Amino acid sequence: MKPMSDLKDIPVVAEVARASSGEKYLTAQGFTAIRDGIKRGAGAAHARQPKPPWLKAKAPTGVRFQSVRTLVREHRLATVCEEAKCPNIGECWNAGTATIMLMGAVCTRACRFCAVDTGNPHGWLDADEPENAARTVELMRLSYVVLTSVDRDDLTDGGAAHYAACVRAIKRRNPRTAVEALTPDFQGVRADVETVVDSGIEVFAQNIETVLRLTHPVRDPRAGYQQTLQVLQIAKQRRPAVLTKSSLMLGLGESEAEIDATLADLRAAGVDIVTLGQYLRPTLNHLPVQRFVTPEEFDRYRELALARGFLECVSGPLVRSSYRAEQALNRNNAGLDNRRLAT
């Protein structure tokens, strides 16, 4: 076996535990990946900005948090809560909820806002994942679960069949559990999108992430603004009763007019629910924050969305696409009070 050497100018580390952000490492499955998705130095010229007081999240501690973490470890599940460094992990896990990330923790894409590791899994999938996911949902007694996944461009169908198998396994073991699928774009292939839509889900989500002008370089070149709109439209056309959902990160340099235009495009594609949250830079290798959007602005953008005809817009500094997802149709901004955050 050849000794580990530099690969594309990034040193390869033998074990993930030893890999620092931006380093390439060898996974347990035998393929290489970049820790946190973006190679070291990609954005180091921009210093990290101090966060305003309304972006302070509580440290993830507590008995329930530890219990959920143990459960996730026991069933070998990746969660977007951990992999994407979500600031709400403490709140959600202490509430006994988690967003399960399917098809492993290594994405074939390298979006410049995302801290999920990137690499080529060469077709690897965990055959036990559908039943492990179903068992975990049962043990956590979830009435609502969000399933997301990495992009798997290495698979012929983008992982659609595996994703659908996970949904069906959850439904078999937990028939009363509502499932929200926050999916990859499957490169816009209609049949693959429909495979997931037909699996028994209640909500289909695909995130547009940012406005048209900023789509590249924010998103990987294989992702696209129009491609996401197309995927959402396919889902709504296939099963109109399934709610469709998308999400926008703010603070990347977009204007209010561009936000409103994106909301209009999403609504025209048949999207029912939209979430708006602050982009937070995961590491110094990722895109810098251009501005911190105030709580008052998030309230105003929510009104823009509601005026466009969305059933709901959950909008706030720490909102993420799966945050309080089960409360999205309560018509009260999922219980968030942005005015209190601003004080």
C-alpha positions as CSV (number, residue, x, y, z in Angstrom):
1,M,0.0,0.0,0.0
2,K,1.3,3.4,-0.9
3,P,2.3,5.7,2.0
4,M,-0.1,8.6,2.7
5,S,1.0,11.6,0.8
6,D,-0.1,15.1,-0.3
7,L,-3.3,14.9,-2.5
8,K,-4.1,18.0,-4.4
9,D,-1.8,20.0,-2.0
10,I,-3.8,18.9,1.0
11,P,-2.1,16.6,3.5
12,V,-4.0,13.4,4.1
13,V,-4.4,12.4,7.7
14,A,-5.0,8.7,8.6
15,E,-7.7,9.2,11.2
16,V,-10.6,11.6,11.4
17,A,-9.9,12.3,15.1
18,R,-6.5,13.8,14.1
19,A,-7.8,15.9,11.2
20,S,-8.1,19.6,11.7
21,S,-10.5,21.8,9.8
22,G,-9.5,21.9,6.1
23,E,-7.3,18.8,6.3
24,K,-7.9,15.7,4.2
25,Y,-8.3,12.5,6.1
26,L,-9.0,8.8,5.5
27,T,-12.5,7.8,6.6
28,A,-13.3,4.5,8.3
29,Q,-14.8,3.3,4.9
30,G,-11.5,3.9,3.2
31,F,-12.1,7.0,1.1
32,T,-10.7,10.5,1.6
33,A,-12.6,13.5,2.7
34,I,-11.9,17.1,3.7
35,R,-12.8,18.0,7.3
36,D,-15.4,20.8,7.4
37,G,-15.7,20.7,3.6
38,I,-13.4,23.5,2.6
39,K,-9.6,23.3,2.4
40,R,-7.5,25.4,4.8
41,G,-6.8,29.0,3.9
42,A,-9.7,29.4,1.4
43,G,-11.1,32.3,3.4
44,A,-8.4,33.0,5.9
45,A,-7.9,36.6,4.7
46,H,-11.1,37.6,6.4
47,A,-11.1,37.7,10.2
48,R,-14.0,36.4,12.1
49,Q,-16.5,39.1,13.2
50,P,-17.8,39.3,16.8
51,K,-21.4,38.2,17.0
52,P,-24.1,40.6,18.2
53,P,-25.9,39.7,21.4
54,W,-29.0,38.3,19.7
55,L,-26.9,35.5,18.2
56,K,-25.7,34.0,21.6
57,A,-26.8,30.4,21.8
58,K,-26.6,28.3,25.0
59,A,-23.9,25.8,25.2
60,P,-25.1,22.2,24.5
61,T,-25.4,20.6,27.9
62,G,-28.0,18.8,29.9
63,V,-29.1,15.2,30.7
64,R,-31.4,15.0,27.7
65,F,-28.7,16.4,25.4
66,Q,-26.3,13.6,26.5
67,S,-29.1,11.0,26.2
68,V,-29.8,12.0,22.6
69,R,-26.1,12.1,21.7
70,T,-25.7,8.6,23.1
71,L,-28.6,7.3,21.1
72,V,-27.2,8.8,17.9
73,R,-23.8,7.2,18.5
74,E,-25.2,3.8,19.3
75,H,-27.1,3.7,16.0
76,R,-24.2,5.0,14.0
77,L,-26.3,7.9,12.7
78,A,-24.9,11.2,11.4
79,T,-27.0,14.3,12.3
80,V,-26.9,17.6,10.6
81,C,-27.1,19.1,14.1
82,E,-23.4,18.1,14.6
83,E,-22.1,17.9,11.1
84,A,-23.3,21.4,10.1
85,K,-22.4,22.9,13.5
86,C,-25.9,24.0,14.1
87,P,-26.2,26.7,16.9
88,N,-29.5,25.2,18.1
89,I,-28.2,21.7,18.9
90,G,-28.6,22.2,22.7
91,E,-32.2,23.4,22.5
92,C,-33.3,20.7,20.0
93,W,-31.5,17.8,21.6
94,N,-32.7,18.8,25.1
95,A,-36.2,18.8,23.6
96,G,-35.6,15.2,22.5
97,T,-35.5,16.0,18.7
98,A,-32.7,15.6,16.1
99,T,-32.4,16.0,12.4
100,I,-31.0,12.8,11.1
101,M,-28.5,13.0,8.2
102,L,-28.7,10.0,5.9
103,M,-26.1,8.4,3.6
104,G,-23.1,9.2,5.8
105,A,-21.3,12.4,6.9
106,V,-19.3,13.1,3.7
107,C,-20.8,15.1,0.9
108,T,-19.7,15.0,-2.7
109,R,-20.2,18.8,-3.0
110,A,-18.2,21.7,-1.4
111,C,-20.6,24.6,-0.8
112,R,-18.7,27.5,0.7
113,F,-21.1,28.1,3.5
114,C,-21.3,24.5,4.7
115,A,-19.2,22.7,7.3
116,V,-20.1,19.1,6.3
117,D,-17.1,17.1,5.2
118,T,-16.6,16.7,1.5
119,G,-15.2,13.8,-0.6
120,N,-16.1,11.0,-2.9
121,P,-17.6,8.0,-1.0
122,H,-17.3,5.9,-4.2
123,G,-20.8,4.4,-3.9
124,W,-20.5,3.4,-0.2
125,L,-23.9,3.2,1.7
126,D,-24.8,1.7,5.1
127,A,-27.3,-1.1,4.3
128,D,-28.4,-1.1,8.0
129,E,-29.2,2.7,8.0
130,P,-33.0,2.4,7.2
131,E,-33.7,0.1,10.1
132,N,-31.2,2.0,12.4
133,A,-33.0,5.3,11.6
134,A,-36.4,3.7,12.2
135,R,-35.4,2.3,15.5
136,T,-33.9,5.6,16.6
137,V,-37.1,7.5,15.8
138,E,-39.0,4.8,17.8
139,L,-36.7,5.1,20.8
140,M,-36.9,8.9,20.8
141,R,-40.7,8.7,20.5
142,L,-40.8,11.3,17.8
143,S,-44.1,12.5,16.4
144,Y,-42.2,14.5,13.8
145,V,-38.8,13.8,12.3
146,V,-36.7,15.7,9.8
147,L,-34.5,13.6,7.5
148,T,-31.7,15.3,5.6
149,S,-28.7,14.0,3.7
150,V,-25.5,14.8,2.1
151,D,-25.4,15.1,-1.7
152,R,-24.3,11.8,-3.3
153,D,-23.4,12.6,-6.9
154,D,-21.3,9.4,-6.8
155,L,-24.6,7.3,-6.9
156,T,-26.5,6.8,-10.1
157,D,-29.8,8.1,-8.5
158,G,-28.2,10.5,-6.1
159,G,-29.2,8.2,-3.3
160,A,-33.0,8.6,-3.9
161,A,-33.8,4.9,-3.5
162,H,-31.8,4.6,-0.2
163,Y,-33.5,7.8,1.0
164,A,-36.9,6.4,0.2
165,A,-36.0,3.1,1.9
166,C,-35.2,5.0,5.1
167,V,-38.6,6.8,5.0
168,R,-40.5,3.6,4.4
169,A,-38.6,1.9,7.3
170,I,-39.5,4.8,9.6
171,K,-43.1,4.6,8.6
172,R,-43.4,0.9,9.1
173,R,-42.1,1.1,12.6
174,N,-43.6,4.5,13.4
175,P,-46.8,4.8,11.4
176,R,-48.0,7.9,13.3
177,T,-44.7,9.8,12.8
178,A,-44.7,12.7,10.3
179,V,-41.6,12.8,8.1
180,E,-40.1,15.9,6.6
181,A,-37.5,15.1,3.9
182,L,-34.9,17.9,3.4
183,T,-33.3,16.4,0.3
184,P,-30.4,16.9,-2.1
185,D,-31.3,18.2,-5.5
186,F,-30.7,14.9,-7.3
187,Q,-29.2,17.0,-10.1
188,G,-32.8,17.9,-11.0
189,V,-33.7,14.4,-12.3
190,R,-37.5,14.1,-12.1
191,A,-37.6,10.3,-11.5
192,D,-35.3,10.6,-8.5
193,V,-37.2,13.5,-6.9
194,E,-40.4,11.6,-7.4
195,T,-38.9,8.4,-5.7
196,V,-38.6,10.4,-2.5
197,V,-41.9,12.2,-2.8
198,D,-43.7,8.9,-3.3
199,S,-42.1,7.3,-0.2
200,G,-44.7,8.5,2.3
201,I,-43.4,11.9,3.4
202,E,-45.6,14.7,4.7
203,V,-43.1,17.5,3.8
204,F,-40.6,17.8,1.0
205,A,-37.8,20.4,1.4
206,Q,-35.0,21.6,-0.8
207,N,-33.0,24.7,0.2
208,I,-32.4,27.4,-2.3
209,E,-29.9,28.8,0.3
210,T,-29.3,32.3,-1.2
211,V,-30.4,34.8,-3.9
212,L,-29.8,34.2,-7.6
213,R,-26.8,36.6,-7.8
214,L,-25.0,35.0,-5.0
215,T,-25.7,31.3,-5.8
216,H,-22.2,30.9,-7.1
217,P,-19.8,31.1,-5.3
218,V,-22.0,30.4,-2.2
219,R,-23.1,27.0,-3.5
220,D,-21.2,24.3,-5.3
221,P,-21.1,24.6,-9.1
222,R,-23.3,21.5,-9.4
223,A,-26.0,23.1,-7.4
224,G,-28.2,25.8,-8.9
225,Y,-30.9,28.4,-8.3
226,Q,-33.1,27.3,-11.1
227,Q,-32.4,23.6,-10.4
228,T,-33.7,24.0,-6.9
229,L,-36.8,25.7,-8.1
230,Q,-37.3,22.9,-10.6
231,V,-36.9,20.2,-7.9
232,L,-39.5,22.0,-5.7
233,Q,-41.9,22.3,-8.5
234,I,-41.6,18.6,-9.5
235,A,-42.4,17.7,-5.9
236,K,-45.5,19.8,-5.7
237,Q,-46.7,18.7,-9.1
238,R,-46.2,15.0,-8.2
239,R,-48.1,15.2,-4.9
240,P,-49.9,18.5,-4.3
241,A,-50.9,17.4,-0.8
242,V,-47.3,17.1,0.3
243,L,-46.1,20.4,1.7
244,T,-43.1,21.9,0.0
245,K,-40.5,24.0,1.9
246,S,-37.3,25.9,1.3
247,S,-34.8,28.1,3.2
248,L,-32.7,31.2,2.7
249,M,-29.6,32.2,4.6
250,L,-29.2,36.0,5.1
251,G,-26.1,38.1,5.7
252,L,-24.2,37.0,2.6
253,G,-24.5,40.4,0.8
254,E,-28.1,40.1,-0.6
255,S,-30.4,43.1,-0.8
256,E,-33.9,43.3,0.4
257,A,-35.1,43.5,-3.2
258,E,-33.2,40.3,-4.0
259,I,-34.8,38.6,-0.9
260,D,-38.2,39.6,-2.1
261,A,-37.5,38.4,-5.7
262,T,-36.3,35.0,-4.3
263,L,-39.5,34.7,-2.2
264,A,-41.5,35.4,-5.3
265,D,-39.7,32.7,-7.3
266,L,-40.2,30.1,-4.5
267,R,-43.9,30.9,-4.3
268,A,-44.2,30.7,-8.1
269,A,-42.7,27.2,-7.8
270,G,-45.5,26.2,-5.4
271,V,-43.5,26.3,-2.2
272,D,-45.7,26.4,0.9
273,I,-43.3,27.2,3.7
274,V,-40.1,29.2,3.8
275,T,-37.5,29.7,6.6
276,L,-35.1,32.7,6.9
277,G,-32.0,32.6,9.2
278,Q,-28.7,34.3,9.7
279,Y,-25.7,32.9,7.9
280,L,-23.0,32.1,10.4
281,R,-19.4,31.3,9.3
282,P,-18.5,27.7,10.4
283,T,-14.8,28.2,10.1
284,L,-12.3,30.8,8.9
285,N,-12.0,28.7,5.6
286,H,-15.7,29.5,4.8
287,L,-17.3,32.6,3.3
288,P,-17.2,35.6,5.7
289,V,-20.4,37.1,7.0
290,Q,-21.2,40.3,5.2
291,R,-23.7,41.7,7.8
292,F,-25.7,40.6,10.8
293,V,-29.4,40.9,10.1
294,T,-31.3,42.4,13.0
295,P,-34.3,40.8,14.7
296,E,-36.4,43.6,13.5
297,E,-35.4,43.0,9.9
298,F,-36.2,39.3,10.2
299,D,-39.8,40.3,11.3
300,R,-40.0,42.6,8.2
301,Y,-38.8,39.8,5.9
302,R,-41.4,37.5,7.4
303,E,-44.1,39.9,6.5
304,L,-42.8,40.1,2.9
305,A,-43.0,36.3,2.7
306,L,-46.5,36.2,4.1
307,A,-47.6,38.9,1.7
308,R,-46.3,36.6,-1.1
309,G,-48.8,33.9,0.0
310,F,-46.7,31.4,1.9
311,L,-48.6,29.4,4.5
312,E,-45.8,30.3,7.0
313,C,-42.4,31.9,7.1
314,V,-40.3,31.0,10.2
315,S,-37.8,33.9,10.4
316,G,-35.2,34.8,13.0
317,P,-31.4,35.0,13.6
318,L,-30.9,31.4,14.7
319,V,-33.5,29.8,12.5
320,R,-32.4,26.9,10.4
321,S,-34.5,25.0,7.9
322,S,-35.3,22.2,10.3
323,Y,-35.6,24.4,13.4
324,R,-38.9,23.8,15.3
325,A,-40.1,22.2,12.0
326,E,-43.1,20.5,13.7
327,Q,-44.4,24.0,14.6
328,A,-44.2,25.5,11.2
329,L,-48.0,25.6,10.6
330,N,-48.8,27.2,14.0
331,R,-48.9,30.6,12.2
332,N,-46.9,32.2,15.0
333,N,-43.3,32.2,13.7
334,A,-42.8,28.8,15.4
335,G,-43.1,30.6,18.8
336,L,-40.1,32.9,18.2
337,D,-40.2,36.4,19.6
338,N,-37.7,38.5,17.7
339,R,-38.6,41.6,19.7
340,R,-37.4,39.9,22.9
341,L,-34.1,39.0,21.2
342,A,-33.5,42.6,20.2
343,T,-33.7,43.8,23.8
